[in-house]
Amino acid sequence: MIKDTLLKESKVSPDALEALYRALGKENVITHIEDRVCYSYDATATLQKAIPDVIIKASSTEEVSAVIKVADKFIIPVYPCGARSGLSGGSVPLHGGIVLDTTRMDRILEINPNDLMATVEPGVVTKRFQDEVARYKLFYPPDPGSAEFSTLGGNVAECSGGMAGLKYGVTRDYVLSLEVVLPDGSVINTGRRTLRSVAGYDLTRLFVGSEGTLGVFTKITVKLIPLPERVETLLAYFNDPEAAADAADGIILGQGIIPKTLEFVDGICINSIRGYGGAEIPEKANAFLLIDVDGEASLVEKDVAGVEKACWEHGAFQVVVAKTAKEREVLWAVRKSISPALFKVAGRKLNEDICVPRSKIKEVLRELYSLGERYSIHSACFGHIGDGNVHVNFLYGYGEEDEKKVAEMVEQMLRKVVSIGGTITGEHGIGIAKAEFLPLEVPSQEFQLMKSLKKFFDPKGIMNPGKIFIS
């Protein structure tokens, strides 16, 4: 058994530890090394690990405020976290200190159908919330791939996107107001419980996507919309990725249809999931589109016909329409299995989340496959093709040579993306993973303005330090 003790070089002094005990109770202040190791990484476990000195499991706004006040007094780094499912290293405690776990704050405080809004604590799991509001025939559209386990606090911190972003937008489009504990421990409330408000600066939008660097969310009020009457799912197979991209254009531009989801999957991904869940994928399939259309029943039927027409016109050799809810579930389970299934191709993978203007999708796909050929590293692509958000997974081995190749590929890819008007991250955030590349996209004056805002809110630099800015 490893001794239950703080490391000698701990950022948490004995006096600070005693203050935390008084504020939270010893049972909520965890120093066991076994627990601390478990909090040393997020879903980018291969990126970087760092062991915190203390883990705090808070249950209320008052407890969060008490922790932050101790951290402010003793100048201790604080790293807020939820499910730690992020893909940019955003919750990794780079400089030790305190990990502030908010998963116990998991109450749905209010669902108000009349006002089309709900208020939750940050530890509420996304899918649980979506299912609960559906009981009121309401819909919370942001749907990250991690919805089964990610928390709404993390979704707001990263401004999560997801598969429904093309039609319904991303997390920022649904957050009405926030209760935030600032880096000095004080509590503020931004925004209003109304669907419209233009009173003063939009602080709510500033906090959404701030990656835990400006404060800790303790209550989140979101907008809801009526649950669509009907949803239909189609799967279209193509011989090559560019034909699938053309079909996506045909659906949106040719047929004038904005689907709920419009997902693209390439041949490498397809090969990794063959046979999963009993799905029978044609041998010659080198790309597919998975499409949901939703809305009023009569309009959905018309849209399904339009989507089928666009797919056939642009080279699909097979189009499948799910006949039952069970068939829909099977198709989406196959899509959601891609990320873990890619480990069958190579022992390691790096999942990037570039986003480009829709007119540049084929250009960036060509570049990604070309990079793979030049470096002999698989570039597997899937993602939200409808809004230009491509997840490229570089699949590689454990040697230093492969690591060096992937680092070069990432830099070349991001330079290309920025040069054609895209962004280096569509939904994962900057965190650690993209910090060195942020100046590629953000001009110097804007970059300094962002750093000035960070300094204003967090003058002692204790809130999630080491993230977003490295210079």
N, C-alpha and C positions, 0 to 999 in steps of 0.2 A: 504493500500500500504506500503510495506517495504521500508524504507528510502534508497535512493541511496547513499551508502557510503562504504568505505573500513572498514574492521574489525579493531578493535583497535590493535590486534596483527598481523596486516598485515606485510608480508615480503616486501611490496612495500611502501617505505617511500613517503611522500609528494614530496620530491625532485625528486625521481625516477619517480613518476607518472607524474610530470611536464615534465620531460625529455621524457617520452613516448608520451605525448601530442604533444610536439614539433616535435618529429620524425615522428609520424604517423597521427596526427590530432585527435581531441577529438572523432570524429565519429567512429574511429577504435579502440578505447580503451574503453572497456566496464567494468563497475563496478557495474551495477545493480545486486542485490542479486538474483533476479529471474533467470537471465541469468547465473550467476555463479553456481547456484545449478544445472542447466542443464548440466554443464560441469564437474560435480563432480564425474562422473562414466563413465564406458564403458559398453560393453555388459555383463560383469561379475558384474552386478549391486549388486548382493548379496554378493560379495566378500569384497569390501571396497569402501567407498565414502569419498571424501575430497574436500572441497570447495576452489577453487582458489581465489586469491585476484583480479586478473585482467584477462580479456580475450582480446587478440589481434587478429584481423582478418587481416592477411597480404595479399597483392595482388602482391608482387614482391620479387625478390631476395634482392633488395635494402632495402625493408621494413623489411624483415626477419633479414638482417644484422644489421639494425638500432636497432631493438628490442634486439638482442643478445648483441650488444655493451652496451646498457643500463644495461641489466642484468649482464653482466660481470663487469661493473663499480661498481654497487651497490650490487653485489653478491646476485642476486635474482634467485630462482629456475625457470627453464623454462621447460614446458611440451608440446612438439609438438603433434599435433593431426590432424586427418583427420575426417573420419566418426565416429570414436570412436566405431567401431564394433569389436574390439579385444576381445579375450577371456582369457586374462591373467592379466588384470588390467594394461596393459602397458602404458596407457595414463592417468591414474588417478593421479591428482596433489597432491600427498601425503603430501607435505610440503608447500602447498599454493603457492604463487608466481604467475607466469604468465603461462596461457595456451595460446599457440601459434597455432591458428587455420589456416590451410593452404588450406581450402576447396575453397576459392576464387581463388586460383591459379589453375585453371581448364582448361587451354588451351592445346590442342594438337598442339604443335608447328611445327611439321614436320612429314610427313609420306613419306619415300623414298623407293619406290618399287625396284629401281635398286640396292640399297645398302642393302636391306632387314633390314631396321631399322626405328625406329621412336623415336622422342623426345617429352616428355610430361612434364607438371608441376605436382607437387605431388597431387593436388586435383582432378585430372581426375578420374572419376569412372571407375572401371575395365571393366564392361560390355559395357559401352559406348565406351570405347577404342577398345574392341574386335569387336564390331559391325562396328566401323568406318574403321578399317583396313581390315575387311572382304569385304568392298566395292572395295578394290584393289586386291581381291582374295588372301589376306594374313591372317595369323593366329598368334595370340598371345596366346599360350597354357595355361599359369598358370591360373587356374580357381577355386579360393576358393569358398566355399559355399556362401560367402557374396558378390559375384561379382556384384550383382545388385546394391549394395550401397557402398561397400568398395572402398577406393581410392588407387591408385597405390603407393602413398607415404607410406601409411600404409602397403601395401603388401610388399614393399621393406624393410621397417623397421623390419617387422616380418619374412621376407623370406617366404611368404605364399606359401602353397602347392596347395592342391585342388585335384579334381577328375581325372585330366589328368596326374598326376605326374608319374604314372607307366610308361607310354610310352614317355612322353615329358619332364619330369623333373619339377623342381620348379622354383620359381622366380629368384633365384641366377643364374640359367642357362641361363637367358635371359637378364640380366642387363649388358650392355657394358660399360657405363660410367655414372658418377654422378656429378652434381654440388652440393656442400655441403657448408653450412655455419657452420663454426667451433664455439666452445664455446666462443671464443674471438671476434666473429663477422667477422672474415676474411673469404674469399670465396676461395675454391679450386675446381679444376676439376680433377677427377680421371678417368683412363681408356682412351679409344679411341673410335672413331666411326667405328672401324673395327671389323670384326668377329674374328680376332686373334690379340693378343698383349701379349708379354711376357717381356716387358721392365720394369725391376725393380719389386719391391714388388707389389702384387695385392691389392691395397688399396680399389678398388671397392668391392671386395669380403669381405673385413674386415667390410665395412660399411653396406653391405646387411645383414640384421638380427641383427643389433646392437641395435634395439629397441629404437631409439631416444636418446641413451646415449652418442653418440660421436659427433653428429651434426644434422643439419636439411637439408633434401634434398630439393632442389629448382628446379632442372631439372634432368630428368631421361631419358637416352637413352637406348632403348631395342632392342634386336634382334627379327626379325620376320621370319616366315617360310611360304612357299606356303600353301594356304588353301587346305586341303584334298578334293579330288574330290567327295567323297561319305561317308556318315556316316550311319550305321545301328545300331539299338538298340534291345537288347534281354533281356527278363526277365525270369529267371528260378526259380521255386519254389521247396523247399526241406522240408523234414520232420524234419530235425534237423540241427543245425549250423555246426557241424563237416562235414556233407556230403557236405554242401556248400563250406567249406574250401577245401575239397578234390577236388571238381569240379574246384575251382580256380587253384589248382595245375595242374589238368588235362588239363586245357586250356593252361597254360603257359609252363609246362614241357612236358605234353603228346602230345599236338598238336603243340607246338612251336609257339604259337600266343601271341603277346603282344598287348592286347586291348588298346584302347584309355582310357577307364575307366573300372574298375572292382570293383563294389561296393557291399558290404555285408550288409545285414540288418537282425537282429534277430527277434524272435517271439514277444518280448515285444514291440519293435518298430512297428512291423506289426500290432499288436492289436490297437496301438494308432492311426494308419492312415487308418484303415478300412473305406471304404466309401468316403475317401477324393477324391474330383475331379471326382467322379463317378467310381473310380477304383474298380473292383471286384476282391478281393483277396480270394483265396480258404480258407475255414475254417481250414483245416489241415496244412496250411503253417506255418512252424515254423522258416523259414529262406528263404531269396531269394538273388539271385545275379542279379544285374542290370549291363549290359555290353554294351559298345559302341565299335564297330570296325570301323576304318576309313582308307582311303587311295584310291588307284586306284580302280575303280568300279569292275573290274574283280577279283581283289585280295580280295576285301571286301566280295564278294559273296562266295568265297572259305573259308574265315575266319569265316563267319557266320555259314557255314556248320560244320566247325571244332569246333566252340564253342558249337553248339547244341549237337554234338556227345559227347564231354567231359561232358556236363551237364547230358545227359541221362546215360552215363556210370557210373556216380558217384551219382546216386540216385535221380535225379530230377524227379518229378512226373508230371510236366507241364512246357513247354517252350513256351514262347510267343515271336514272332518277330513282332515289330511294322511295320505296313504296310504303314503308311503315316507320314509326318512330324508332323501332329497334334497328332497322337498316341505317337510319340516320346516325344513331349512336355508334354503330360499327364503323361507318365511314370516318366519323370524327375521331374515334379512338385510334384508328390507323394513322390519321394525320398527327395526332398528339404524341404518338409513339416514336416519331422520327428522331427527335433529338437524342434520346437514350439509345435508339437502335443504331445510330451512326458509330457507336463504339465498337460495333462488329467489324467496321471497315478498318479502323486503326485504334491503337491503344489510347490516344489522346486526341482531343479536339478543342478548337478555339471557336466559340460562337460569336460572330460579329453581327451588328444590326444596322448596317448602313441604310440610308434612305435617299433616293434620287427623284428628280422630277419624272413623272410618268413617261415622258417622251424619251428619256435616257435609259430606260430599263434594259432594252436589248443591248445597248452599248456597254453598260456596266456588266451584264452577264458575260458578254464576249471577253471583256477584260479579266473577269474572275476565272473563267475557264482557261484563258491564255496563261494567266499566272500559274495555275495548277500544272499546266503542261511544262512551262519553263523550269519550275522548281521540283517537278515530280512529286507534288503534294496534292492530294485530292481537294478540290474546292466544291463542296456539296452545297447546293443552294435551294432554299425554300423560303416561304414567307408570304407577306401580304402584298401581292403584286398590284392590287387595285390602287394602293396609295404609294407605291414605289419603295416599300420597306422590305428589303431583301436580307434574310439571314444567311450569311455565308459561313460555313463551317470548314475550317482548315483541319484536315485529318492527318495526323502525323505520329511518329514514333517517339521513343524516349531519349534518343541521343541528342547531344549538343548540336550536331549538324542540322538536324531537323528543326530544333528550336530556333537556330539562327535563320534558317530559311523562312520559317513562319513569321518571325519578326520583320524580315525584309518584305514579305508579301503583304503584311498588314499595313506597313507604311506606304508601300506603292499603291495599294488599294485605296487608302484614305486620301492620299494626294489626288488620285484620279477622281474620286467621288466629289471632293471639294471643287476641283477644277471644272466639273460639269454642273455645278450649282446644287449639289447634294449636301447632306449632313453626315458627320462621322458617327452619330448615334440617333436612331429613330425612336428608341423606347427603353434601352437598357440604362442610359445615363452615362456620365463621365467617370465618376468614382476614381479608382486607381487606374483601371484599364485604359482609359482614353485621355488621362490628364496631360500626358506629354504632347498629345496631338491637338488639344483644344485650340492653341494659337494658329493652327492651320486654317481653322474655320472662322474664328472670332478675331477681327482686326484689333490692333493694339489699343486704341482708345476705348473700345467697348470692353476689351479684356480688363483694362485697368478700372473701368467703371464697375464691373462685376466684383473685382477684388475690393474696391472701396465699399461697396454694399456689405460684403462679408465682414470687413473691418468695423463698419458702423454697428452692425447687429452683434458682432462677436469680438469685441476689442481685445479680449485676452486669448483668443484663438483656441478655445477649449471644445468647440462644438464640431465633432467629426473631423478633426484636423487631418491633413494629408490627402484630402479628397478634392477633386476638381482642379485646384490650382497647385502647381508645383514650382512656379517661378513668380 
